[in-house]
Amino acid sequence: MLTNVNKGASPALILLALTFQLTSVFADDTATLSGVITASGPNGPVEGATVFIGNIDQPMPPLKETTTNAAGEWSAEVEFNGQPELTVVVEAAGPEHAPNRHGGSVDFDCYFNCGGGDGEFTIQPEETYTGLDISLEPGGRFSGTVTRSSDGQPLENAMVRILSPDALHALRSPHFRGFSDETGAYESTLAIAPGDYHLTAHPGHGDNYVIQAWQDYSCQLEECPILDTDAIEITAGNVTDDLDFALKDGATVSGTLLPDDIDRVVRLYDGSGLMLGSYFFESWQSNEDQWEFTGLAGGSYYVELSPMLSSEPWLRVLHNGLLCPFSGCDRATGSPLVIPSGASLTLPEITLESGGQIDGELIDADTGQAPVIAGENSLGTYDIVSDDGTVVGGGSILVDDGDVLLWPSAALPDGEYYVRTYSTFFGDGIGYRRLTGDSSTGYLPGYVDAMYPDVACAGVKCDLSAAETVSVTDGEITTITIELSTGSSITGSIVDDATDEPIPNAIVRVLSANNETLATVYTDEDGEFLVGGFPDGEYYLRTSMSSSPGLGDTGPQLPYFDHLYGSTSPCSEQLCNAVDGTAINLTGDDAGPFELRVDQGPVISGRITAQPSGLQLSNGQVEVYDSNGAFVGSYRVNPTTGKYQTTALPPGDYTLVPIVSPAYTSVSAGGGSGTVSATSTSTSPGSMDAPLSSDGFVVSIDTEDVSADLPVIDMGIDRIFDSQFEADD
């Protein structure tokens, strides 16, 4: 405890006394940790191993880092800096030994960097902790050179990063990376476990070169199609060498964004709509208004310019002048920017324009009070709709002190708009949880979605003629109140017909008699669902085993036929006719449970691949048509796996059309790049032939799954380098 200092003492004496007392307080604010690092088996101690002591609450920088002596022994003092205790992990690795943790295991990417996994323990000041021993398995390292592609000159300070076999995790610690010297040579410092890995080479800070994945695959900033690249093999006791990279000159796009007295952001997307990076301006940085992205591989791009927060009164806009008035808008819209490899493009100065906004509240139509609330504060989002039914904006629905509020929307141009509570972005309504049983989200149980001021909607379907528009004026917030009524909910389950097992995370669609989707919901871990409320009327139920509920969700990829409630036959997505099922007549009471039994069947799956590299795109969808030209469904690419998958299909010929963005076209007879043929990778009788049309590919399927990769090309690259991409005869 600090003692009192005489008020009449001199400042120098006071400072001396305080310094002495503080020194006394923290003099013993350390703990001593020690142990022995050995090699597995009979190989004895490991000399020169690096020992890492990390705080699980703040892993980097480490609390302490040290090395072992000839006996494999290590000891370190850890400072507490006033903390009463610390929870730590102890890890070790050597130039010939892969990393391991004392007392537990850890994910591949976590070594020497984070506190996840097992083996955590608590230490206190003035204590000694011994026996923190670790046994290490043999490992290997990697080496090579990094040079400039244009002239072969060495690149100094480049970093070569190693990623896990599934390409989802990169070792974060610099100990397991390679850094090039003045000759361009690099070699990783500490070993990793034997196995196959992926590598990426990154230019030094401030150098404008394209990140490259092994071998010779160019990345767009930090976005690399790693799963498609070649792997390197690390073997125990060896350095895998000759892993050489030649980095290409990077392309640059830049510009100026005003006004400089507001918080704003510039986001860059590739031609498929995948976000590559962001450039933030804060209002206190009033002298900064220029932005720049370097290290681009070249091709088509989209740039979004917007306020920092979507609830601010400034219009979000794309580089081509198209509005992007809410967070769910499709950035890959309209004409892209086209930038050749190594070139620079400066956009004209852009000033964000102000707009009007909408906010308000939801109330119970009968009581005039806030509706009954279940769950957490966030209730999803609401839609702002134009007079032709197009969603042009939106905002969040939040709970504040018991009231249900429409949070200020993203800014909109002057005009008349409709407002409804249903969210097309996620495909869910106000009266249920999109993920049945998910306690992290809130909802208004049993309430019917509505359009301003009080028009009850059947999910997404509202009668615009009965609703009123909301006037939006530049610089103003229009406040509204939407009155909600209660309705009927529908419950049920999805079950595998062959096994009687419930199917979790599958989608159920509520349909109208003319096959319109009114609402979607996921099943919970028990395969059960609840969706509602709905006004009185007739509704139909259908599974949706491999499709997306909305723009903000990829959806499941389950190899089943779909099923209509009340139908005796399986069907496939849009080929299902709602009236072939049994109508559910809602008259104010909840209905169900209804059991939907589904059968497994053959599916078509694959990737959308960019030509000429053949690398997969993680954005996009595939439209499927049967041999009669009837639309079967649209199937999103899963951004994690990079694959699309259809619902189960009956035997026949189908036309698959890859849809990415206006920047891409199919590589086909009419696509400007010649005809590219492909074959099925399945051992089944299915096959993929030359395109049926300029946009689609015919795929035949029988009773087994078929794999079909669908080639597309960035038309920006095609225009720049057309002669390089002519298909072989």
C-alpha positions in Angstrom: 0.0 0.0 0.0 1.2 3.5 -0.8 2.0 5.6 2.3 0.9 9.2 2.7 3.3 11.9 1.5 3.6 15.1 3.5 1.8 17.9 1.7 4.7 20.3 2.4 7.4 18.0 0.8 9.2 19.2 -2.3 8.1 17.9 -5.7 11.4 16.1 -6.1 11.0 14.4 -2.7 7.4 13.4 -3.5 8.6 11.9 -6.9 11.4 10.0 -5.2 9.0 8.6 -2.6 6.4 7.5 -5.2 9.1 5.9 -7.3 10.4 3.9 -4.3 6.9 2.8 -3.3 5.9 1.8 -6.8 9.2 -0.1 -7.2 8.4 -1.9 -3.9 4.9 -2.8 -5.1 6.0 -4.4 -8.3 9.5 -5.6 -7.3 8.2 -9.2 -6.8 5.6 -9.0 -9.5 7.1 -12.0 -11.4 6.7 -15.8 -11.5 9.4 -18.3 -12.5 8.6 -21.0 -15.0 10.9 -23.8 -16.1 10.9 -27.2 -17.8 12.7 -29.5 -20.2 12.2 -29.8 -24.0 12.9 -33.3 -25.3 12.6 -35.1 -28.6 10.1 -38.0 -28.7 11.6 -41.4 -28.4 15.2 -42.0 -27.3 16.6 -38.9 -28.9 17.0 -36.9 -25.6 17.0 -33.2 -25.0 16.5 -30.6 -27.7 19.0 -27.8 -27.7 18.1 -24.4 -29.2 14.4 -24.9 -29.1 12.2 -21.8 -28.9 9.9 -21.7 -25.8 6.8 -19.5 -26.1 4.8 -18.4 -23.0 1.6 -16.7 -24.0 -1.3 -15.0 -22.1 -4.5 -16.5 -23.4 -6.3 -13.1 -23.1 -3.6 -11.3 -25.1 -1.4 -13.9 -26.9 0.7 -11.4 -28.8 3.2 -10.2 -28.0 4.3 -13.2 -25.8 4.7 -12.8 -22.1 8.2 -14.3 -22.5 10.2 -16.1 -25.2 13.4 -18.0 -24.5 15.5 -20.9 -25.8 16.7 -24.2 -24.4 20.3 -25.0 -23.4 22.3 -28.1 -24.3 20.3 -30.1 -21.7 17.0 -29.0 -23.2 16.4 -26.9 -20.1 14.7 -23.6 -20.1 13.7 -21.0 -17.4 11.9 -17.7 -17.7 10.5 -15.0 -15.4 7.1 -13.7 -16.3 6.1 -10.2 -15.3 2.5 -9.5 -14.2 2.4 -5.7 -14.5 0.0 -5.4 -11.7 -2.3 -8.3 -12.6 -3.2 -10.6 -9.7 -2.8 -13.7 -11.9 -2.4 -14.8 -15.5 -3.7 -17.7 -17.5 -1.0 -18.9 -19.8 0.1 -21.6 -22.2 3.6 -22.9 -22.8 4.7 -24.1 -26.3 7.9 -25.1 -27.9 9.4 -25.8 -31.4 12.8 -26.2 -32.9 14.5 -26.0 -36.3 14.1 -29.7 -36.6 11.1 -30.3 -34.3 7.4 -29.4 -34.9 5.6 -27.3 -32.3 3.8 -28.8 -29.3 2.1 -27.5 -26.2 2.6 -28.4 -22.6 -0.5 -30.3 -21.2 -2.6 -30.2 -24.4 -3.1 -29.7 -28.1 -4.0 -26.7 -30.2 -5.3 -25.9 -33.7 -2.7 -25.8 -36.5 -2.8 -22.0 -36.8 -2.6 -21.2 -33.1 0.9 -22.2 -32.2 2.9 -19.3 -30.8 0.0 -16.9 -31.3 -3.2 -17.7 -29.5 -4.6 -19.2 -26.3 -7.2 -21.6 -27.8 -7.1 -25.4 -27.1 -6.0 -27.3 -24.1 -3.1 -26.9 -21.7 -4.0 -23.5 -20.1 -3.0 -23.0 -16.5 -3.0 -20.1 -14.0 0.1 -18.5 -12.5 0.5 -16.1 -9.6 3.2 -13.6 -8.6 6.2 -14.8 -6.5 5.5 -18.4 -7.3 7.7 -21.0 -9.0 6.3 -23.5 -11.6 8.5 -26.4 -12.6 8.0 -29.5 -14.7 6.6 -27.6 -17.7 8.1 -30.2 -20.0 7.3 -30.7 -23.6 8.1 -33.6 -26.0 8.5 -32.7 -29.6 8.1 -34.8 -32.8 10.4 -34.4 -35.8 9.4 -31.8 -38.3 10.6 -30.0 -41.4 11.0 -26.6 -42.9 10.9 -24.9 -46.3 13.0 -22.5 -48.3 13.4 -20.9 -51.7 13.6 -17.5 -53.3 11.4 -14.5 -54.1 12.2 -12.5 -57.2 10.5 -10.0 -59.5 8.8 -11.5 -62.4 9.6 -8.7 -64.8 13.4 -9.0 -64.6 14.3 -11.8 -62.2 15.8 -9.4 -59.6 15.6 -10.5 -56.0 12.9 -9.1 -53.7 13.9 -8.3 -50.2 11.6 -8.5 -47.1 9.0 -10.6 -48.9 7.1 -13.1 -46.6 6.3 -16.7 -47.5 3.3 -18.0 -45.4 2.3 -21.6 -44.9 -1.3 -22.7 -44.7 -3.0 -25.9 -43.5 -3.9 -28.7 -46.0 -7.5 -27.5 -46.1 -6.2 -24.0 -46.8 -8.5 -22.6 -44.2 -5.8 -21.7 -41.6 -2.4 -20.0 -41.9 0.2 -20.2 -39.1 0.1 -16.7 -37.7 3.5 -16.6 -35.9 6.4 -15.3 -37.9 8.5 -18.1 -36.5 6.9 -20.5 -39.0 7.2 -18.2 -42.0 10.1 -17.3 -44.3 11.4 -13.8 -44.9 13.6 -13.0 -47.9 17.0 -11.4 -47.5 18.8 -9.0 -49.9 19.4 -11.9 -52.3 15.8 -12.9 -52.3 16.5 -16.1 -50.4 14.2 -17.2 -47.6 14.0 -20.1 -45.1 11.5 -20.7 -42.4 12.9 -20.6 -38.8 11.1 -23.3 -36.9 9.8 -26.7 -38.1 6.3 -27.8 -38.6 4.8 -31.3 -38.6 5.3 -33.4 -41.8 2.5 -33.3 -44.3 1.1 -31.4 -47.4 0.7 -27.7 -47.1 0.0 -24.6 -49.2 2.2 -21.6 -49.6 1.7 -17.9 -50.5 4.3 -15.3 -51.1 3.6 -11.7 -50.0 5.7 -8.6 -51.0 7.4 -6.5 -48.4 5.5 -3.6 -46.8 4.8 -0.9 -49.3 5.9 -2.9 -52.3 3.4 -3.1 -55.1 3.5 -6.7 -56.3 0.8 -9.4 -56.6 0.6 -12.0 -53.8 1.2 -15.4 -55.3 0.1 -18.9 -54.3 2.4 -21.8 -55.1 2.7 -22.4 -58.1 2.4 -19.2 -60.1 -1.3 -18.5 -59.1 -1.9 -14.8 -58.7 -4.1 -13.6 -55.8 -6.3 -10.5 -55.6 -4.9 -8.8 -52.5 -5.3 -11.3 -49.7 -7.9 -13.4 -51.5 -6.2 -16.5 -52.9 -7.9 -19.6 -54.4 -5.7 -21.8 -52.2 -7.7 -25.0 -52.5 -7.0 -25.1 -56.3 -3.2 -24.6 -55.9 -0.5 -27.2 -55.7 0.6 -28.4 -52.3 4.1 -28.7 -51.1 5.4 -31.7 -49.0 7.1 -31.2 -45.6 9.1 -34.2 -44.5 10.7 -34.9 -41.1 14.3 -33.8 -40.7 14.4 -32.0 -44.1 14.2 -28.6 -45.6 11.9 -28.6 -48.6 13.8 -26.3 -51.0 13.5 -24.7 -54.4 10.1 -23.2 -53.5 10.7 -20.2 -55.7 8.2 -17.4 -56.4 8.3 -14.7 -59.0 6.0 -11.8 -58.1 4.3 -9.8 -60.8 3.9 -6.0 -60.7 0.7 -5.1 -59.0 -2.1 -3.0 -60.5 -3.4 0.0 -58.6 -6.8 1.7 -58.3 -7.1 5.0 -56.5 -9.4 8.0 -56.0 -10.7 10.7 -53.8 -13.8 10.5 -51.5 -15.5 13.5 -50.0 -16.9 15.1 -47.9 -13.9 14.9 -45.5 -15.9 15.9 -42.4 -17.8 12.5 -42.1 -16.7 9.0 -41.4 -16.6 7.1 -44.7 -15.3 3.9 -46.2 -14.2 2.6 -49.7 -14.6 -1.1 -50.3 -13.0 -2.9 -53.2 -14.6 -6.1 -54.8 -13.4 -8.4 -57.5 -15.4 -9.0 -60.6 -17.4 -11.7 -58.9 -18.5 -9.5 -56.0 -16.0 -10.9 -53.4 -14.7 -8.1 -51.1 -11.0 -7.7 -51.3 -10.3 -4.8 -48.9 -11.5 -1.6 -47.2 -10.1 1.9 -46.8 -11.5 3.8 -43.9 -11.6 7.6 -43.3 -12.6 9.1 -40.0 -13.9 12.6 -39.7 -11.0 13.8 -37.5 -8.7 13.0 -40.4 -10.0 16.0 -42.2 -6.9 16.4 -44.3 -7.2 12.9 -45.7 -9.5 12.1 -48.6 -7.4 10.0 -51.0 -7.6 6.2 -51.1 -5.6 3.5 -52.9 -5.5 -0.2 -53.4 -2.3 -1.8 -54.7 -1.1 -5.3 -55.4 -4.0 -6.2 -57.7 -3.7 -9.0 -60.2 -5.7 -7.1 -62.9 -9.1 -7.8 -64.4 -12.6 -6.5 -63.4 -13.4 -4.8 -60.1 -16.2 -2.9 -58.4 -15.7 -0.1 -55.9 -18.3 0.9 -53.2 -18.1 4.3 -51.6 -20.2 4.8 -48.5 -20.6 6.3 -45.0 -19.0 4.2 -42.3 -22.3 3.2 -40.8 -25.4 2.2 -42.9 -27.6 4.2 -40.6 -25.9 7.5 -41.5 -27.7 10.0 -43.9 -25.4 9.5 -46.9 -26.1 7.6 -50.0 -24.0 4.5 -50.7 -22.9 4.4 -54.3 -20.8 2.2 -56.6 -18.1 3.6 -58.8 -20.4 3.3 -61.9 -23.0 5.7 -60.3 -25.5 2.9 -59.3 -26.9 3.2 -55.8 -26.2 0.5 -53.3 -28.6 1.7 -50.6 -28.3 -1.0 -48.0 -25.9 -3.6 -46.8 -27.5 -6.4 -48.6 -27.2 -4.9 -52.1 -25.3 -6.7 -54.8 -22.0 -4.8 -55.3 -21.2 -6.7 -58.5 -23.8 -4.7 -60.5 -23.5 -2.7 -63.7 -20.3 -1.9 -65.5 -17.1 -3.0 -63.7 -13.7 -1.3 -63.7 -11.2 -3.0 -66.0 -7.6 -2.7 -65.0 -4.8 -4.5 -66.9 -2.1 -6.3 -65.0 0.5 -3.8 -63.6 -1.5 -0.8 -64.7 -2.8 2.1 -62.6 -6.3 3.7 -62.7 -7.4 6.8 -60.9 -11.1 7.4 -60.6 -12.7 10.9 -60.7 -13.3 12.6 -57.4 -16.5 11.4 -55.8 -18.5 13.3 -53.2 -21.2 11.3 -51.2 -24.6 12.9 -51.5 -27.0 13.1 -48.6 -30.4 11.4 -48.6 -33.5 10.8 -46.5 -34.1 8.1 -44.0 -36.9 6.1 -42.4 -37.3 5.1 -38.7 -40.1 4.2 -36.4 -41.6 1.5 -34.2 -43.7 -1.6 -34.3 -46.8 -1.8 -32.1 -49.6 -4.3 -31.4 -52.6 -3.2 -33.4 -55.0 -4.2 -30.6 -53.2 -2.8 -27.5 -51.3 0.1 -29.1 -48.4 -1.1 -27.0 -45.1 -2.9 -27.9 -45.7 -6.4 -29.1 -44.7 -9.5 -27.1 -41.0 -10.1 -27.5 -39.0 -13.3 -27.3 -35.2 -13.6 -27.3 -32.4 -11.1 -27.7 -32.4 -7.5 -28.7 -31.8 -7.9 -32.5 -35.0 -8.9 -34.4 -33.4 -8.9 -37.9 -34.0 -6.3 -40.6 -36.9 -4.7 -42.5 -37.3 -4.0 -46.2 -37.9 -0.8 -48.0 -39.6 -1.5 -51.3 -40.2 0.5 -54.5 -43.5 0.7 -56.3 -42.6 -2.2 -58.6 -41.9 -4.5 -55.6 -38.1 -4.2 -55.8 -36.2 -4.1 -52.4 -34.2 -0.9 -52.5 -33.2 -0.4 -48.9 -33.7 -1.5 -45.3 -32.6 -1.2 -41.7 -32.4 -3.1 -38.4 -35.2 -4.0 -36.1 -34.1 -3.6 -32.5 -35.5 -3.7 -29.0 -34.9 -0.7 -26.8 -36.2 -0.6 -23.2 -39.2 -2.9 -24.2 -40.0 -1.0 -27.4 -39.6 -2.5 -30.9 -37.9 0.0 -33.1 -37.2 0.4 -36.7 -33.6 1.7 -36.6 -32.8 4.5 -39.0 -32.5 3.1 -42.5 -29.7 3.5 -44.9 -30.1 6.8 -46.8 -32.4 6.9 -49.8 -33.0 9.4 -52.6 -36.2 11.5 -52.4 -39.3 9.5 -53.3 -42.2 7.4 -52.2 -41.5 3.9 -50.7 -43.2 1.0 -49.0 -41.9 -0.5 -45.8 -42.5 -4.1 -44.6 -41.2 -6.1 -41.7 -40.2 -9.2 -43.8 -36.5 -9.5 -44.7 -35.7 -10.8 -48.1 -32.0 -10.6 -47.4 -32.2 -13.4 -44.9 -35.6 -14.8 -46.0 -37.4 -14.6 -42.7 -40.3 -12.9 -41.0 -40.9 -11.0 -37.8 -42.9 -13.8 -36.1 -40.4 -16.6 -35.9 -36.7 -17.5 -35.7 -35.1 -18.2 -39.1 -32.9 -20.8 -37.3 -35.5 -22.6 -35.3 -34.4 -22.9 -31.7 -31.6 -20.3 -32.0 -31.7 -18.4 -28.7 -29.3 -15.8 -29.9 -31.9 -14.1 -32.1 -35.1 -12.5 -31.1 -38.6 -12.5 -32.7 -42.2 -11.5 -32.1 -44.0 -14.9 -31.5 -47.1 -15.4 -33.6 -47.1 -11.9 -35.1 -47.9 -11.5 -38.8 -45.5 -9.6 -41.0 -46.9 -6.2 -42.1 -46.5 -3.4 -44.5 -47.0 0.2 -43.4 -49.3 1.2 -41.9 -51.1 -2.0 -40.9 -51.5 -4.3 -44.0 -51.1 -7.9 -42.9 -48.7 -9.8 -45.2 -48.4 -13.5 -46.0 -44.7 -13.5 -45.3 -43.0 -11.6 -48.1 -46.2 -11.1 -50.1 -48.0 -7.9 -49.3 -50.9 -6.1 -51.1 -49.3 -2.9 -52.2 -52.7 -1.5 -53.3 -53.8 -1.6 -49.6 -50.6 -0.1 -48.2 -49.5 3.5 -48.0 -46.2 4.9 -49.2 -43.7 6.7 -47.0 -42.3 10.0 -48.3 -38.6 10.3 -48.1 -37.0 13.8 -48.2 -33.3 14.6 -48.4 -31.8 15.5 -45.0 -34.9 14.4 -43.1 -35.9 11.2 -41.2 -39.5 10.2 -41.7 -40.8 8.4 -38.6 -43.6 5.8 -39.0 -45.5 3.3 -36.9 -46.4 -0.1 -38.2 -49.3 -1.9 -36.5 -49.0 -5.7 -36.1 -51.7 -8.3 -35.6 -51.3 -11.9 -34.6 -51.9 -14.9 -36.8 -51.4 -18.6 -37.2 -48.0 -20.4 -37.1 -47.1 -23.7 -38.7 -45.0 -26.4 -37.1 -43.5 -29.7 -38.4 -40.4 -31.6 -39.1 -38.2 -33.0 -41.9 -37.3 -36.7 -41.7 -35.1 -39.1 -43.8 -37.7 -41.5 -45.1 -35.2 -44.4 -45.3 -33.8 -44.1 -41.8 -36.5 -42.2 -39.9 -33.7 -39.8 -38.7 -34.5 -36.1 -38.4 -32.7 -33.8 -40.7 -31.3 -30.6 -39.1 -30.4 -27.4 -40.9 -32.7 -28.1 -43.8 -35.0 -25.4 -45.3 -38.8 -25.5 -45.4 -40.6 -23.1 -47.7 -44.2 -21.8 -47.2 -45.8 -21.5 -50.6 -48.8 -20.0 -52.3 -51.0 -22.0 -54.7 -49.0 -20.6 -57.6 -45.6 -21.7 -56.2 -44.6 -18.3 -54.8 -42.2 -18.6 -51.8 -43.9 -16.7 -49.0 -41.4 -17.5 -46.1 -38.5 -19.8 -45.3 -37.3 -21.4 -42.1 -34.5 -23.8 -41.1 -35.1 -27.0 -39.0 -33.4 -27.2 -35.6 -31.1 -30.0 -34.4 -34.1 -32.3 -34.0 -35.3 -31.6 -37.5 -38.2 -29.5 -36.3 -39.4 -26.1 -37.5 -41.8 -23.3 -36.6 -42.8 -20.6 -39.0 -45.4 -17.9 -38.8 -47.5 -16.0 -38.1 -49.7 -15.8 -41.2 -53.1 -14.3 -41.9 -56.0 -16.6 -42.6 -55.7 -18.4 -45.9 -54.4 -21.5 -47.7 -50.7 -22.4 -47.6 -48.5 -25.2 -48.9 -45.3 -26.6 -47.5 -42.3 -27.8 -49.4 -38.7 -28.8 -48.4 -35.8 -27.0 -50.1 -32.9 -29.3 -49.6 -30.2 -27.5 -51.5 -31.0 -23.9 -52.1 -30.7 -20.4 -50.5 -33.4 -18.8 -48.3 -32.2 -15.3 -49.2 -29.3 -13.2 -50.5 -27.5 -13.2 -47.1 -27.4 -17.0 -46.7 -25.9 -19.7 -48.9 -28.3 -22.3 -47.6 -27.7 -26.1 -47.1 -26.4 -28.6 -49.7 -28.3 -31.8 -48.9 -28.5 -34.7 -51.4 -32.3 -35.2 -51.2 -35.3 -34.9 -53.4 -37.7 -32.2 -52.2 -41.2 -33.1 -50.9 -44.5 -31.3 -50.8 -46.7 -31.9 -47.8 -49.5 -34.2 -48.8 -47.9 -35.4 -52.1 -47.0 -39.0 -52.6 -44.1 -38.4 -55.0 -40.7 -36.7 -54.6 -39.9 -33.6 -56.7 -37.1 -31.2 -57.5 -37.3 -27.6 -56.3 -39.3 -25.4 -58.8 -40.5 -28.5 -60.7 -42.6 -29.2 -57.6 -46.2 -27.9 -58.1 -47.7 -26.6 -54.9 -51.2 -27.7 -55.7 -50.0 -31.3 -56.0 -49.7 -31.2 -52.3 -52.3 -30.7 -49.6 -53.3 -27.1 -48.7 -53.0 -26.1 -45.1 -56.0 -23.9 -44.2 -55.2 -21.4 -41.5 -58.1 -19.8 -39.7 -56.5 -18.2 -36.7 -55.2 -21.3 -34.9 -51.7 -22.7 -35.1 -51.4 -25.7 -37.5 -49.3 -28.9 -37.3 -47.1 -30.6 -36.7 -46.7 -31.7 -40.4 -44.0 -34.3 -41.3 -42.1 -34.0 -44.5 -40.3 -37.2 -45.4 -37.6 -37.0 -48.0 -35.5 -39.5 -50.0 -31.9 -39.2 -51.0 -31.1 -39.0 -54.7 -28.4 -38.1 -57.3 -27.2 -34.5 -57.5 -25.0 -32.4 -59.8 -22.3 -30.6 -58.0 -19.1 -28.8 -58.9 -17.4 -25.5 -59.2 -17.6 -22.3 -61.2 -14.0 -21.9 -62.6 -12.3 -18.8 -63.9 -10.5 -19.3 -67.1 -7.7 -19.6 -68.2 -6.4 -20.4 -64.7 -9.1 -23.0 -63.9 -9.3 -21.6 -60.3 -12.6 -21.7 -58.5 -14.8 -18.7 -57.8 -16.3 -18.5 -54.3 -19.2 -16.3 -55.4 -21.9 -17.1 -57.9 -24.8 -19.4 -58.5 -25.9 -22.0 -61.1 -29.3 -21.9 -62.7 -30.6 -25.3 -63.7 -33.2 -26.1 -66.5 -34.6 -29.4 -67.5 -34.7 -30.7 -71.1 -38.0 -28.9 -71.7 -36.5 -25.6 -70.6 -38.4 -25.6 -67.3 -36.6 -23.8 -64.5 -35.5 -26.2 -61.8 -33.7 -23.9 -59.4 -30.8 -21.6 -58.6 -28.0 -23.0 -56.5 -25.5 -20.8 -54.7 -21.8 -21.5 -54.5 -20.8 -22.3 -50.9 -18.0 -19.7 -50.2 -16.2 -22.2 -47.8 -16.1 -25.2 -50.1 -16.3 -23.3 -53.4 -18.9 -25.7 -54.7 -22.5 -25.6 -55.8 -24.9 -28.5 -55.5 -28.3 -29.1 -56.9 -31.2 -30.8 -55.2 -31.7 -34.4 -56.1 -32.7 -34.8 -59.8 -34.6 -37.5 -61.8 -32.6 -39.0 -64.7 -32.3 -36.8 -67.7 -30.5 -34.0 -69.4 -30.2 -30.6 -67.7 -28.8 -27.3 -68.8 -26.6 -25.6 -66.2 -25.9 -21.8 -66.5 -23.2 -20.3 -64.3 -24.2 -16.8 -63.1 -21.5 -14.7 -61.5 -21.9 -11.0 -62.3 -22.0 -8.7 -65.3 -18.2 -8.9 -65.4 -18.2 -12.7 -66.3 -19.6 -14.8 -69.1 -19.7 -18.5 -69.8 -16.8 -19.9 -71.8 -19.0 -21.2 -74.6 -19.6 -20.9 -78.3 -21.2 -17.5 -77.9 -19.2 -16.3 -75.0 -16.3 -14.8 -76.9 -13.7 -17.3 -76.0 -14.4 -20.4 -78.0 -16.0 -23.7 -76.9 -14.7 -25.3 -73.8 -15.8 -28.9 -73.3 -15.7 -30.8 -70.0 -16.4 -34.2 -68.7 -17.9 -35.6 -65.5 -15.4 -36.6 -62.8 -17.9 -39.1 -61.5 -17.7 -42.8 -62.1 -21.4 -42.8 -62.8 -23.0 -42.8 -66.2 -23.4 -39.0 -66.1 -21.5 -36.7 -68.4 -21.1 -33.1 -69.4 -21.0 -32.1 -73.0 -20.4 -28.9 -75.0 -22.7 -26.0 -74.2 -26.3 -26.3 -75.4 -26.4 -22.5 -75.8 -24.1 -19.5 -75.5 -24.5 -19.5 -71.7 -25.3 -23.1 -70.6 -23.8 -26.6 -70.4 -25.8 -29.8 -70.9 -25.2 -32.3 -68.1 -26.7 -35.8 -68.1 -27.5 -37.6 -64.9 -28.8 -41.1 -64.2 -28.9 -42.7 -60.8 -25.5 -41.5 -59.4 -24.0 -38.2 -58.5 -22.3 -36.2 -61.3 -19.5 -33.6 -60.9 -19.5 -30.8 -63.4 -17.2 -27.7 -63.3 -18.6 -24.8 -65.2 -16.0 -22.4 -66.9 -16.5 -18.7 -67.0 -14.2 -15.8 -68.0 -13.7 -12.3 -66.7 -14.6 -10.3 -69.8 -12.2 -7.6 -68.7 -9.3 -10.0 -68.9 -10.8 -11.4 -72.1 -10.8 -8.0 -73.7 -7.3 -7.2 -72.6 -5.7 -10.5 -73.5 -8.2 -12.0 -76.0 -5.7 -13.7 -78.1 -4.3 -15.7 -75.2 -7.6 -17.4 -74.4 -8.7 -18.8 -77.7 -9.9 -22.4 -77.2 -8.1 -25.2 -78.9 -9.8 -26.7 -82.0 
